[in-house]
Amino acid sequence: MFSERTLPEFKATSSEVTKEEGLLLYEDMILGRFFEDTCAQMYQRGKMFGFVHLYNGQEAVSTGVIKAMRVGEDYVSSTYRDHVHALSCGVPAKEVMAELFGKETGCSKGRGGSMHMFSAPHKLLGGYAFVAEGIPVATGAAFQSKYRREVLGDESFAQQVTACFFGDGASNNGQFFECLNMAALWKLPIIYVVENNKWAIGMAHDRATSQPEIYKKASVFGMAGVEVDGMDVLAVRSVAKEAVERARAGEGPTLIEALTYRFRGHSLADPDKLRSKDEKQFWISRDPIKKFANYLIENNLADREELKEIEIKVQQEIDLAVELAENSPEPHPSELYRYVFAED
Ligand SMILES: Cc1ncc(C[n+]2csc(CCOP(=O)(O)OP(=O)(O)O)c2C)c(N)n1
């Protein structure tokens, strides 16, 4: 038996997105899905080491939030489930794949691997392996945007926003509460995005949490808190846009709880025996990519052929990324200490 919260309903109008925007959102979600599927194949072939956590099923959250921001200007922080956040931020697939292969051409120069995607030009603050570790980092990033603008008078930081992604498990960690307190107190331009996929490895969220409706925790800080159907990219985009506007207007942070599900095990080493078949089926039948494809077609924004073309193009990009990653050099042992300390 499994139980589900009532998912908040979002009625997308036919003018919710333009054709161009819709196709970009679709492409980003397809990129995330196909990238992760290819990643699983490469892992099975022994091309990468350590734990690899895939994002299948959660694509609408990454796409819906990050594409509502100014990509490359606003900051994003992630968790160990970070490949797709990096891709939505615009980090090229070849750099993410090379990072997974531990190669010098990776976005973290092959030093980070799956859980540590980082890219200064894309304002990606990193994937973090410790649960909730990214929350204080993102809060600090939001603080510096405000401080540089308001105290140092540097207008180049005007209206910069940070999005901070983490899981439901992380919301029981002390850093979550400490950071929400400071962010609300100082009205920081930040969006906390909890990807509530119901499970923290094998621990069901409802069994570990006294108040499972995470968005409600915002109210004790006087912060805006909102729940959203994390399988609906337009719903996520809509709440993210409101949160971004609030942050840019100096009205402070928002806590968004996106109700979502991971279609695969916790990591590629997880046999995924704990979650019931019925629960998995319930969520797989709500696949965010299929849902959005139907929306685009029903509203005459795209036809199946156009969507197929996107899928072919994206798969080619990923195949090329694999080829480049395979053919890239590993970091040279003589450079072991490079990047350990910041250089001027
Ligand atoms: C501080 C800390 N404690 C424990 C772990 C082990 N651990 C890794 S992932 C995980 C579950 C986290 O679940 P959640 O935050 O819901 O994210 P999800 O994996 O569902 O994306 C745990 C407990 C860790 N990485 N860091």
The ligand as an SDF file (V2000), in Angstrom:
LIG
                    3D

 26 27  0  0  0  0  0  0  0  0999 V2000
   25.1560   14.6720    6.1310 C   0  0  0  0  0  0  0  0  0  0  0  0
   24.8940   13.3700    5.4140 C   0  0  0  0  0  0  0  0  0  0  0  0
   24.2670   12.3750    6.0510 N   0  0  0  0  0  0  0  0  0  0  0  0
   23.9970   11.2150    5.4150 C   0  0  0  0  0  0  0  0  0  0  0  0
   24.3880   11.0530    4.1040 C   0  0  0  0  0  0  0  0  0  0  0  0
   24.0340    9.7490    3.3710 C   0  0  0  0  0  0  0  0  0  0  0  0
   22.9940   10.0290    2.3800 N   0  0  0  0  0  0  0  0  0  0  0  0
   23.3010   10.1950    1.0850 C   0  0  0  0  0  0  0  0  0  0  0  0
   21.9590   10.5340    0.1800 S   0  0  0  0  0  0  0  0  0  0  0  0
   20.9350   10.4590    1.5090 C   0  0  0  0  0  0  0  0  0  0  0  0
   19.4500   10.6610    1.3510 C   0  0  0  0  0  0  0  0  0  0  0  0
   19.0740   12.0640    1.0620 C   0  0  0  0  0  0  0  0  0  0  0  0
   17.7820   12.1020    0.5420 O   0  0  0  0  0  0  0  0  0  0  0  0
   17.1130   13.4170   -0.0230 P   0  0  0  0  0  0  0  0  0  0  0  0
   17.6940   14.6080    0.6470 O   0  0  0  0  0  0  0  0  0  0  0  0
   15.6420   13.2500    0.0380 O   0  0  0  0  0  0  0  0  0  0  0  0
   17.6020   13.4910   -1.5370 O   0  0  0  0  0  0  0  0  0  0  0  0
   17.3330   12.4930   -2.7710 P   0  0  0  0  0  0  0  0  0  0  0  0
   18.4220   11.4620   -2.7220 O   0  0  0  0  0  0  0  0  0  0  0  0
   15.9860   11.9280   -2.6110 O   0  0  0  0  0  0  0  0  0  0  0  0
   17.4850   13.3410   -3.9820 O   0  0  0  0  0  0  0  0  0  0  0  0
   21.6480   10.1610    2.6480 C   0  0  0  0  0  0  0  0  0  0  0  0
   21.0580   10.0060    3.9900 C   0  0  0  0  0  0  0  0  0  0  0  0
   25.0600   12.1140    3.4730 C   0  0  0  0  0  0  0  0  0  0  0  0
   25.4320   12.0550    2.1980 N   0  0  0  0  0  0  0  0  0  0  0  0
   25.2800   13.2790    4.1270 N   0  0  0  0  0  0  0  0  0  0  0  0
  1  2  1  0
  2  3  1  0
  2 26  2  0
  3  4  2  0
  4  5  1  0
  5  6  1  0
  5 24  2  0
  6  7  1  0
  7  8  2  0
  7 22  1  0
  8  9  1  0
  9 10  1  0
 10 11  1  0
 10 22  2  0
 11 12  1  0
 12 13  1  0
 13 14  1  0
 14 15  2  0
 14 16  1  0
 14 17  1  0
 17 18  1  0
 18 19  2  0
 18 20  1  0
 18 21  1  0
 22 23  1  0
 24 25  1  0
 24 26  1  0
M  CHG  1   7   1
M  END
$$$$
